[in-house]
């Protein structure tokens, strides 16, 4: 586990809590959309999730890269691959959230699973028990 300063730890925990809440909100909006509610309500929930995910990704870019570089003893290539893989995960989620509501509603459960797994991995690696 990589050790984070307390303020960074608290910020990332808060962001993860917000992402989980927005994901639940998007899933609820998806159910309402499938039941006939306007797509605009679902889109608003997706946009809120996308915005929070974007802010989270930008924060992680600033925090994690330096921590990985400081703590990594196996070389620069591994760190570069970890950073690239992490960025690719975020980009894929962000791009998916921009698609038409009907497409997103069809894959939201999979996206939710991926996001929860992504958050769990971050918490395991960076936010372990203090």
Secondary structure, 3 states (H helix, E strand, C coil): CCCCCHHHHHHHHHHHHHHHHHHHHHHHHHHHHHCCCCHHHHHHHHHHHHHHHHHHHHHHHHHHHHHHHHHCCCCHHHHHHHHHHHHHHHHHHHHHHHCCHHHHHHHHHHHHHHHHHHHHHHHHHHCCCC
